[in-house]
């Protein structure tokens, strides 16, 4: 359910500047774009990518880049389902337990539901920041035989 997909894109090195390389991506086939759709807004213009320089590369060279695309289901659950469940749990706690010195059951339900809901959003934001720093994998140049043609790169 939470699988990762490896996407390969071919491009030509346009500029090498220290430890950063600028690559012009070649037009992708429909098969390659199915899983990403990141370039949907870019119609006729070229798409450029900046990656870390790999030793032995030179300007004008055909290269293949690889990036990892994570499943969106984890984020959907974290942003939509978790706060909703927290709101319901908070409402249940407010209905059945008397605290904060609030005697009205309806006000306790609203206050506890709101507190649990806001707490879940804060927890989700903290989790997102922590997981991004651990799982973010930048796009990188992968080695391959330079004598391969463009068609054999993606097979």
N, CA and C atoms as an extended XYZ file, in Angstrom:
465
Properties=species:S:1:pos:R:3:atomname:S:1:resname:S:1:resid:I:1 pbc="F F F"
N         0.816       -1.194        0.000 N   UNK     1
C         0.000        0.000        0.000 CA  UNK     1
C         0.863        1.262        0.000 C   UNK     1
N         1.966        1.272        0.741 N   UNK     2
C         2.838        2.436        0.810 CA  UNK     2
C         4.122        2.192        0.038 C   UNK     2
N         4.024        1.695       -1.174 N   UNK     3
C         5.227        1.354       -1.922 CA  UNK     3
C         5.856        2.584       -2.569 C   UNK     3
N         7.116        2.441       -2.900 N   UNK     4
C         7.874        3.489       -3.561 CA  UNK     4
C         8.119        3.060       -4.998 C   UNK     4
N         8.156        4.026       -5.898 N   UNK     5
C         8.379        3.758       -7.308 CA  UNK     5
C         9.639        4.483       -7.751 C   UNK     5
N        10.473        3.792       -8.506 N   UNK     6
C        11.676        4.397       -9.072 CA  UNK     6
C        11.350        4.884      -10.485 C   UNK     6
N        11.557        6.163      -10.758 N   UNK     7
C        11.287        6.749      -12.064 CA  UNK     7
C        12.603        7.170      -12.690 C   UNK     7
N        12.822        6.738      -13.939 N   UNK     8
C        14.041        7.100      -14.671 CA  UNK     8
C        13.673        8.085      -15.775 C   UNK     8
N        14.537        9.094      -15.941 N   UNK     9
C        14.352       10.093      -16.985 CA  UNK     9
C        15.685       10.318      -17.688 C   UNK     9
N        15.639       10.401      -19.003 N   UNK    10
C        16.857       10.655      -19.780 CA  UNK    10
C        16.995       12.150      -20.024 C   UNK    10
N        18.241       12.595      -20.093 N   UNK    11
C        18.497       13.999      -20.351 CA  UNK    11
C        19.898       14.217      -20.870 C   UNK    11
N        20.162       15.442      -21.262 N   UNK    12
C        21.474       15.829      -21.781 CA  UNK    12
C        22.048       16.872      -20.829 C   UNK    12
N        23.302       16.684      -20.448 N   UNK    13
C        23.959       17.634      -19.549 CA  UNK    13
C        24.209       18.928      -20.308 C   UNK    13
N        23.651       20.014      -19.794 N   UNK    14
C        23.805       21.322      -20.428 CA  UNK    14
C        24.911       22.150      -19.788 C   UNK    14
N        25.070       22.032      -18.450 N   UNK    15
C        26.065       22.864      -17.774 CA  UNK    15
C        26.524       22.154      -16.506 C   UNK    15
N        27.829       22.204      -16.263 N   UNK    16
C        28.398       21.699      -15.015 CA  UNK    16
C        29.017       22.889      -14.301 C   UNK    16
N        28.529       23.150      -13.085 N   UNK    17
C        29.008       24.296      -12.319 CA  UNK    17
C        29.412       23.802      -10.936 C   UNK    17
N        30.678       23.475      -10.776 N   UNK    18
C        31.175       22.977       -9.489 CA  UNK    18
C        30.588       21.613       -9.171 C   UNK    18
N        29.845       21.540       -8.073 N   UNK    19
C        29.264       20.254       -7.693 CA  UNK    19
C        27.795       20.139       -8.113 C   UNK    19
N        27.309       21.053       -8.968 N   UNK    20
C        25.935       21.007       -9.463 CA  UNK    20
C        25.944       20.869      -10.981 C   UNK    20
N        25.075       20.007      -11.491 N   UNK    21
C        24.956       19.762      -12.925 CA  UNK    21
C        23.538       20.103      -13.357 C   UNK    21
N        23.408       20.864      -14.453 N   UNK    22
C        22.104       21.178      -15.016 CA  UNK    22
C        21.850       20.246      -16.189 C   UNK    22
N        20.694       19.571      -16.154 N   UNK    23
C        20.333       18.591      -17.172 CA  UNK    23
C        19.035       19.034      -17.841 C   UNK    23
N        19.017       19.012      -19.195 N   UNK    24
C        17.782       19.252      -19.933 CA  UNK    24
C        17.129       17.889      -20.162 C   UNK    24
N        15.947       17.708      -19.613 N   UNK    25
C        15.262       16.429      -19.740 CA  UNK    25
C        14.680       16.280      -21.131 C   UNK    25
N        14.815       15.086      -21.689 N   UNK    26
C        14.242       14.783      -22.984 CA  UNK    26
C        12.758       14.496      -22.817 C   UNK    26
N        12.014       14.608      -23.887 N   UNK    27
C        10.572       14.345      -23.822 CA  UNK    27
C        10.338       12.913      -23.365 C   UNK    27
N         9.379       12.751      -22.470 N   UNK    28
C         9.094       11.438      -21.905 CA  UNK    28
C         7.958       10.760      -22.648 C   UNK    28
N         7.953        9.456      -22.588 N   UNK    29
C         6.859        8.690      -23.169 CA  UNK    29
C         5.708        8.646      -22.183 C   UNK    29
N         4.538        8.273      -22.655 N   UNK    30
C         3.362        8.197      -21.782 CA  UNK    30
C         3.570        7.183      -20.660 C   UNK    30
N         4.309        6.114      -20.931 N   UNK    31
C         4.575        5.084      -19.919 CA  UNK    31
C         5.351        5.665      -18.745 C   UNK    31
N         6.320        6.518      -19.031 N   UNK    32
C         7.125        7.117      -17.967 CA  UNK    32
C         6.346        8.173      -17.195 C   UNK    32
N         5.421        8.854      -17.836 N   UNK    33
C         4.690        9.939      -17.187 CA  UNK    33
C         3.493        9.461      -16.378 C   UNK    33
N         3.106        8.203      -16.528 N   UNK    34
C         1.942        7.703      -15.804 CA  UNK    34
C         2.074        7.877      -14.308 C   UNK    34
N         3.237        7.580      -13.765 N   UNK    35
C         3.396        7.560      -12.316 CA  UNK    35
C         3.732        8.918      -11.722 C   UNK    35
N         4.106        9.891      -12.523 N   UNK    36
C         4.579       11.153      -11.950 CA  UNK    36
C         3.657       12.323      -12.262 C   UNK    36
N         3.458       12.625      -13.518 N   UNK    37
C         2.706       13.770      -14.025 CA  UNK    37
C         3.223       15.099      -13.472 C   UNK    37
N         4.502       15.163      -13.148 N   UNK    38
C         5.089       16.377      -12.597 CA  UNK    38
C         5.295       17.459      -13.636 C   UNK    38
N         5.362       17.092      -14.890 N   UNK    39
C         5.614       18.090      -15.937 CA  UNK    39
C         4.349       18.391      -16.723 C   UNK    39
N         3.185       18.202      -16.134 N   UNK    40
C         1.933       18.409      -16.842 CA  UNK    40
C         1.746       19.866      -17.268 C   UNK    40
N         2.248       20.824      -16.457 N   UNK    41
C         2.084       22.231      -16.798 CA  UNK    41
C         3.027       22.659      -17.910 C   UNK    41
N         4.149       21.972      -18.062 N   UNK    42
C         5.154       22.338      -19.043 CA  UNK    42
C         4.759       21.705      -20.376 C   UNK    42
N         4.281       22.540      -21.295 N   UNK    43
C         3.793       22.015      -22.570 CA  UNK    43
C         4.900       21.980      -23.620 C   UNK    43
N         5.327       23.143      -24.100 N   UNK    44
C         6.277       23.177      -25.188 CA  UNK    44
C         7.695       23.515      -24.778 C   UNK    44
N         7.876       24.029      -23.583 N   UNK    45
C         9.209       24.446      -23.181 CA  UNK    45
C        10.023       23.276      -22.641 C   UNK    45
N        11.326       23.463      -22.636 N   UNK    46
C        12.221       22.434      -22.116 CA  UNK    46
C        12.146       22.417      -20.597 C   UNK    46
N        12.379       21.244      -20.030 N   UNK    47
C        12.378       21.105      -18.588 CA  UNK    47
C        13.805       20.826      -18.134 C   UNK    47
N        14.278       21.613      -17.161 N   UNK    48
C        15.637       21.488      -16.660 CA  UNK    48
C        15.614       20.951      -15.242 C   UNK    48
N        16.696       20.282      -14.904 N   UNK    49
C        16.825       19.668      -13.597 CA  UNK    49
C        18.242       19.911      -13.111 C   UNK    49
N        18.387       20.227      -11.836 N   UNK    50
C        19.716       20.427      -11.264 CA  UNK    50
C        19.985       19.318      -10.256 C   UNK    50
N        21.081       18.607      -10.449 N   UNK    51
C        21.447       17.492       -9.577 CA  UNK    51
C        22.912       17.625       -9.168 C   UNK    51
N        23.317       16.761       -8.248 N   UNK    52
C        24.710       16.736       -7.814 CA  UNK    52
C        25.571       16.143       -8.928 C   UNK    52
N        26.742       16.737       -9.133 N   UNK    53
C        27.641       16.296      -10.196 CA  UNK    53
C        28.248       14.931       -9.872 C   UNK    53
N        28.304       14.086      -10.890 N   UNK    54
C        28.937       12.775      -10.772 CA  UNK    54
C        30.277       12.850      -11.503 C   UNK    54
N        31.351       12.376      -10.878 N   UNK    55
C        32.653       12.421      -11.554 CA  UNK    55
C        32.614       11.683      -12.897 C   UNK    55
N        33.283       12.243      -13.888 N   UNK    56
C        33.368       11.611      -15.200 CA  UNK    56
C        32.304       12.087      -16.180 C   UNK    56
N        31.390       12.936      -15.760 N   UNK    57
C        30.383       13.442      -16.688 CA  UNK    57
C        30.892       14.711      -17.342 C   UNK    57
N        30.412       14.967      -18.566 N   UNK    58
C        30.818       16.174      -19.275 CA  UNK    58
C        29.617       16.755      -20.012 C   UNK    58
N        29.723       18.014      -20.371 N   UNK    59
C        28.627       18.701      -21.049 CA  UNK    59
C        28.316       18.026      -22.379 C   UNK    59
N        27.019       17.924      -22.702 N   UNK    60
C        26.570       17.295      -23.933 CA  UNK    60
C        26.362       15.799      -23.820 C   UNK    60
N        26.690       15.218      -22.695 N   UNK    61
C        26.574       13.767      -22.497 CA  UNK    61
C        25.124       13.386      -22.186 C   UNK    61
N        24.694       12.257      -22.744 N   UNK    62
C        23.375       11.701      -22.450 CA  UNK    62
C        23.460       10.952      -21.124 C   UNK    62
N        22.572       11.290      -20.182 N   UNK    63
C        22.577       10.646      -18.870 CA  UNK    63
C        21.160       10.218      -18.517 C   UNK    63
N        21.055        9.365      -17.511 N   UNK    64
C        19.764        8.936      -16.987 CA  UNK    64
C        19.711        9.355      -15.524 C   UNK    64
N        18.625        9.989      -15.141 N   UNK    65
C        18.428       10.349      -13.743 CA  UNK    65
C        17.380        9.434      -13.134 C   UNK    65
N        17.457        9.269      -11.842 N   UNK    66
C        16.509        8.405      -11.143 CA  UNK    66
C        16.009        9.129       -9.904 C   UNK    66
N        14.711        9.033       -9.666 N   UNK    67
C        14.143        9.587       -8.442 CA  UNK    67
C        13.132        8.601       -7.878 C   UNK    67
N        12.905        8.731       -6.583 N   UNK    68
C        11.970        7.859       -5.888 CA  UNK    68
C        10.689        8.639       -5.634 C   UNK    68
N         9.569        8.063       -6.049 N   UNK    69
C         8.265        8.669       -5.799 CA  UNK    69
C         7.582        7.842       -4.726 C   UNK    69
N         7.172        8.514       -3.660 N   UNK    70
C         6.517        7.833       -2.551 CA  UNK    70
C         5.007        7.806       -2.770 C   UNK    70
N         4.376        6.807       -2.224 N   UNK    71
C         2.932        6.657       -2.326 CA  UNK    71
C         2.225        7.794       -1.592 C   UNK    71
N         1.140        8.323       -2.169 N   UNK    72
C         0.440        9.433       -1.510 CA  UNK    72
C        -0.518        8.982       -0.406 C   UNK    72
N        -0.748        7.692       -0.244 N   UNK    73
C        -1.740        7.216        0.714 CA  UNK    73
C        -1.387        7.559        2.154 C   UNK    73
N        -0.118        7.496        2.485 N   UNK    74
C         0.308        7.819        3.846 CA  UNK    74
C        -0.016        9.276        4.174 C   UNK    74
N         0.231       10.162        3.241 N   UNK    75
C        -0.064       11.581        3.452 CA  UNK    75
C        -1.562       11.834        3.539 C   UNK    75
N        -2.336       11.138        2.728 N   UNK    76
C        -3.788       11.296        2.756 CA  UNK    76
C        -4.339       10.878        4.113 C   UNK    76
N        -3.859        9.760        4.618 N   UNK    77
C        -4.304        9.300        5.937 CA  UNK    77
C        -3.886       10.296        7.008 C   UNK    77
N        -2.666       10.789        6.919 N   UNK    78
C        -2.141       11.715        7.923 CA  UNK    78
C        -2.887       13.045        7.935 C   UNK    78
N        -3.286       13.528        6.781 N   UNK    79
C        -3.905       14.849        6.696 CA  UNK    79
C        -5.426       14.811        6.864 C   UNK    79
N        -6.082       13.775        6.362 N   UNK    80
C        -7.543       13.756        6.384 CA  UNK    80
C        -8.142       12.809        7.428 C   UNK    80
N        -7.649       11.591        7.497 N   UNK    81
C        -8.268       10.578        8.354 CA  UNK    81
C        -7.886       10.776        9.823 C   UNK    81
N        -6.608       10.975       10.107 N   UNK    82
C        -6.139       11.129       11.489 CA  UNK    82
C        -6.821       12.297       12.216 C   UNK    82
N        -6.923       13.506       11.623 N   UNK    83
C        -7.632       14.592       12.318 CA  UNK    83
C        -9.120       14.311       12.536 C   UNK    83
N        -9.755       13.651       11.587 N   UNK    84
C       -11.173       13.317       11.740 CA  UNK    84
C       -11.377       12.344       12.897 C   UNK    84
N       -10.541       11.331       12.969 N   UNK    85
C       -10.629       10.375       14.081 CA  UNK    85
C       -10.333       11.074       15.404 C   UNK    85
N        -9.351       11.961       15.413 N   UNK    86
C        -9.028       12.710       16.635 CA  UNK    86
C       -10.198       13.586       17.077 C   UNK    86
N       -10.882       14.196       16.122 N   UNK    87
C       -12.055       15.013       16.444 CA  UNK    87
C       -13.142       14.160       17.098 C   UNK    87
N       -13.385       12.975       16.542 N   UNK    88
C       -14.401       12.086       17.099 CA  UNK    88
C       -14.008       11.584       18.486 C   UNK    88
N       -12.744       11.221       18.666 N   UNK    89
C       -12.269       10.760       19.977 CA  UNK    89
C       -12.369       11.899       20.992 C   UNK    89
N       -11.987       13.097       20.590 N   UNK    90
C       -12.095       14.252       21.487 CA  UNK    90
C       -13.530       14.546       21.880 C   UNK    90
N       -14.446       14.418       20.940 N   UNK    91
C       -15.862       14.622       21.250 CA  UNK    91
C       -16.365       13.565       22.221 C   UNK    91
N       -15.935       12.329       22.030 N   UNK    92
C       -16.329       11.241       22.945 CA  UNK    92
C       -15.793       11.492       24.352 C   UNK    92
N       -14.532       11.914       24.441 N   UNK    93
C       -13.934       12.204       25.747 CA  UNK    93
C       -14.686       13.355       26.418 C   UNK    93
N       -15.002       14.401       25.669 N   UNK    94
C       -15.736       15.534       26.220 CA  UNK    94
C       -17.136       15.163       26.667 C   UNK    94
N       -17.746       14.212       25.994 N   UNK    95
C       -19.096       13.786       26.342 CA  UNK    95
C       -19.111       12.962       27.630 C   UNK    95
N       -18.110       12.116       27.827 N   UNK    96
C       -18.144       11.162       28.924 CA  UNK    96
C       -17.338       11.560       30.151 C   UNK    96
N       -16.469       12.533       30.058 N   UNK    97
C       -15.636       12.905       31.199 CA  UNK    97
C       -15.802       14.381       31.513 C   UNK    97
N       -15.976       14.689       32.779 N   UNK    98
C       -16.172       16.059       33.219 CA  UNK    98
C       -14.841       16.618       33.732 C   UNK    98
N       -14.282       17.552       33.007 N   UNK    99
C       -13.052       18.209       33.430 CA  UNK    99
C       -13.065       19.644       32.925 C   UNK    99
N       -12.077       20.405       33.247 N   UNK   100
C       -11.975       21.837       32.945 CA  UNK   100
C       -13.014       22.650       33.702 C   UNK   100
N       -13.795       22.011       34.586 N   UNK   101
C       -14.828       22.728       35.336 CA  UNK   101
C       -15.992       23.174       34.476 C   UNK   101
N       -16.150       22.571       33.310 N   UNK   102
C       -17.247       22.918       32.405 CA  UNK   102
C       -18.405       21.961       32.701 C   UNK   102
N       -19.531       22.504       33.045 N   UNK   103
C       -20.667       21.649       33.399 CA  UNK   103
C       -21.533       21.286       32.202 C   UNK   103
N       -21.515       22.092       31.165 N   UNK   104
C       -22.337       21.817       29.984 CA  UNK   104
C       -21.669       20.736       29.128 C   UNK   104
N       -22.421       19.681       28.877 N   UNK   105
C       -21.886       18.565       28.073 CA  UNK   105
C       -21.597       19.003       26.640 C   UNK   105
N       -22.474       19.820       26.062 N   UNK   106
C       -22.290       20.265       24.672 CA  UNK   106
C       -21.015       21.095       24.503 C   UNK   106
N       -20.763       21.965       25.454 N   UNK   107
C       -19.554       22.799       25.370 CA  UNK   107
C       -18.310       21.934       25.552 C   UNK   107
N       -18.366       20.937       26.466 N   UNK   108
C       -17.228       20.018       26.643 CA  UNK   108
C       -16.949       19.241       25.358 C   UNK   108
N       -18.007       18.795       24.688 N   UNK   109
C       -17.832       18.060       23.424 CA  UNK   109
C       -17.122       18.938       22.396 C   UNK   109
N       -17.566       20.177       22.267 N   UNK   110
C       -16.969       21.093       21.288 CA  UNK   110
C       -15.517       21.413       21.651 C   UNK   110
N       -15.266       21.742       22.923 N   UNK   111
C       -13.921       22.123       23.354 CA  UNK   111
C       -12.951       20.956       23.211 C   UNK   111
N       -13.338       19.772       23.709 N   UNK   112
C       -12.436       18.611       23.619 CA  UNK   112
C       -12.217       18.174       22.176 C   UNK   112
N       -13.264       18.182       21.367 N   UNK   113
C       -13.114       17.834       19.949 CA  UNK   113
C       -12.163       18.773       19.251 C   UNK   113
N       -12.295       20.081       19.535 N   UNK   114
C       -11.418       21.083       18.934 CA  UNK   114
C        -9.978       20.898       19.397 C   UNK   114
N        -9.780       20.661       20.690 N   UNK   115
C        -8.420       20.467       21.221 CA  UNK   115
C        -7.762       19.239       20.596 C   UNK   115
N        -8.491       18.134       20.515 N   UNK   116
C        -7.939       16.916       19.908 CA  UNK   116
C        -7.659       17.126       18.428 C   UNK   116
N        -8.547       17.841       17.733 N   UNK   117
C        -8.369       18.102       16.298 CA  UNK   117
C        -7.113       18.929       16.046 C   UNK   117
N        -6.951       20.030       16.783 N   UNK   118
C        -5.772       20.889       16.620 CA  UNK   118
C        -4.506       20.123       16.999 C   UNK   118
N        -4.584       19.319       18.062 N   UNK   119
C        -3.418       18.516       18.466 CA  UNK   119
C        -3.012       17.536       17.372 C   UNK   119
N        -3.991       16.940       16.700 N   UNK   120
C        -3.657       15.992       15.620 CA  UNK   120
C        -2.994       16.696       14.450 C   UNK   120
N        -3.411       17.921       14.153 N   UNK   121
C        -2.762       18.670       13.071 CA  UNK   121
C        -1.321       19.026       13.430 C   UNK   121
N        -1.086       19.388       14.677 N   UNK   122
C         0.272       19.698       15.132 CA  UNK   122
C         1.138       18.436       15.070 C   UNK   122
N         0.603       17.309       15.531 N   UNK   123
C         1.336       16.037       15.477 CA  UNK   123
C         1.646       15.661       14.029 C   UNK   123
N         0.671       15.841       13.135 N   UNK   124
C         0.882       15.521       11.721 CA  UNK   124
C         1.974       16.410       11.117 C   UNK   124
N         1.990       17.695       11.472 N   UNK   125
C         3.018       18.611       10.949 CA  UNK   125
C         4.400       18.227       11.456 C   UNK   125
N         4.498       17.891       12.738 N   UNK   126
C         5.793       17.483       13.299 CA  UNK   126
C         6.270       16.196       12.646 C   UNK   126
N         5.368       15.227       12.487 N   UNK   127
C         5.721       13.958       11.847 CA  UNK   127
C         6.170       14.180       10.409 C   UNK   127
N         5.478       15.056        9.691 N   UNK   128
C         5.833       15.337        8.302 CA  UNK   128
C         7.229       15.932        8.193 C   UNK   128
N         7.560       16.878        9.073 N   UNK   129
C         8.896       17.483        9.047 CA  UNK   129
C         9.970       16.453        9.374 C   UNK   129
N         9.701       15.599       10.350 N   UNK   130
C        10.690       14.589       10.731 CA  UNK   130
C        10.863       13.543        9.635 C   UNK   130
N         9.786       13.122        9.006 N   UNK   131
C         9.892       12.077        7.983 CA  UNK   131
C        10.471       12.615        6.685 C   UNK   131
N        10.254       13.878        6.361 N   UNK   132
C        10.829       14.446        5.137 CA  UNK   132
C        12.342       14.468        5.208 C   UNK   132
N        12.884       14.815        6.354 N   UNK   133
C        14.334       14.884        6.469 CA  UNK   133
C        14.968       13.501        6.372 C   UNK   133
N        14.238       12.446        6.726 N   UNK   134
C        14.786       11.096        6.684 CA  UNK   134
C        14.581       10.415        5.338 C   UNK   134
N        13.448       10.667        4.676 N   UNK   135
C        13.102        9.894        3.488 CA  UNK   135
C        13.263       10.638        2.172 C   UNK   135
N        13.577       11.919        2.187 N   UNK   136
C        13.716       12.654        0.939 CA  UNK   136
C        14.972       12.193        0.215 C   UNK   136
N        14.775       11.680       -0.986 N   UNK   137
C        15.906       11.261       -1.799 CA  UNK   137
C        15.953       12.152       -3.029 C   UNK   137
N        17.010       12.934       -3.185 N   UNK   138
C        17.084       13.817       -4.341 CA  UNK   138
C        17.263       13.012       -5.625 C   UNK   138
N        16.894       13.630       -6.717 N   UNK   139
C        17.088       13.000       -8.013 CA  UNK   139
C        18.579       12.919       -8.270 C   UNK   139
N        19.036       11.808       -8.814 N   UNK   140
C        20.462       11.614       -9.016 CA  UNK   140
C        20.737       10.986      -10.373 C   UNK   140
N        21.960       11.134      -10.831 N   UNK   141
C        22.396       10.523      -12.083 CA  UNK   141
C        22.802        9.092      -11.780 C   UNK   141
N        22.284        8.152      -12.575 N   UNK   142
C        22.655        6.755      -12.375 CA  UNK   142
C        23.559        6.309      -13.514 C   UNK   142
N        24.521        5.437      -13.232 N   UNK   143
C        25.453        5.007      -14.277 CA  UNK   143
C        24.787        4.024      -15.236 C   UNK   143
N        25.190        4.063      -16.480 N   UNK   144
C        24.770        3.089      -17.482 CA  UNK   144
C        25.798        3.108      -18.595 C   UNK   144
N        25.735        2.134      -19.466 N   UNK   145
C        26.654        2.019      -20.582 CA  UNK   145
C        26.361        3.131      -21.584 C   UNK   145
N        27.347        3.963      -21.910 N   UNK   146
C        27.130        5.110      -22.784 CA  UNK   146
C        26.789        4.717      -24.219 C   UNK   146
N        27.015        3.483      -24.596 N   UNK   147
C        26.735        3.064      -25.966 CA  UNK   147
C        25.284        2.645      -26.142 C   UNK   147
N        24.506        2.615      -25.080 N   UNK   148
C        23.093        2.263      -25.197 CA  UNK   148
C        22.339        3.388      -25.881 C   UNK   148
N        21.301        3.035      -26.598 N   UNK   149
C        20.480        4.037      -27.237 CA  UNK   149
C        19.414        4.521      -26.263 C   UNK   149
N        18.712        5.565      -26.617 N   UNK   150
C        17.672        6.136      -25.769 CA  UNK   150
C        16.573        5.098      -25.472 C   UNK   150
N        16.237        4.281      -26.458 N   UNK   151
C        15.159        3.287      -26.285 CA  UNK   151
C        15.523        2.219      -25.271 C   UNK   151
N        16.770        1.833      -25.203 N   UNK   152
C        17.136        0.755      -24.290 CA  UNK   152
C        17.339        1.243      -22.856 C   UNK   152
N        17.407        2.541      -22.652 N   UNK   153
C        17.589        3.079      -21.297 CA  UNK   153
C        16.390        2.751      -20.424 C   UNK   153
N        15.198        2.805      -20.976 N   UNK   154
C        13.984        2.667      -20.187 CA  UNK   154
C        13.453        1.246      -20.149 C   UNK   154
N        14.148        0.283      -20.724 N   UNK   155
C        13.653       -1.107      -20.708 CA  UNK   155
C        14.197       -1.865      -19.553 C   UNK   155
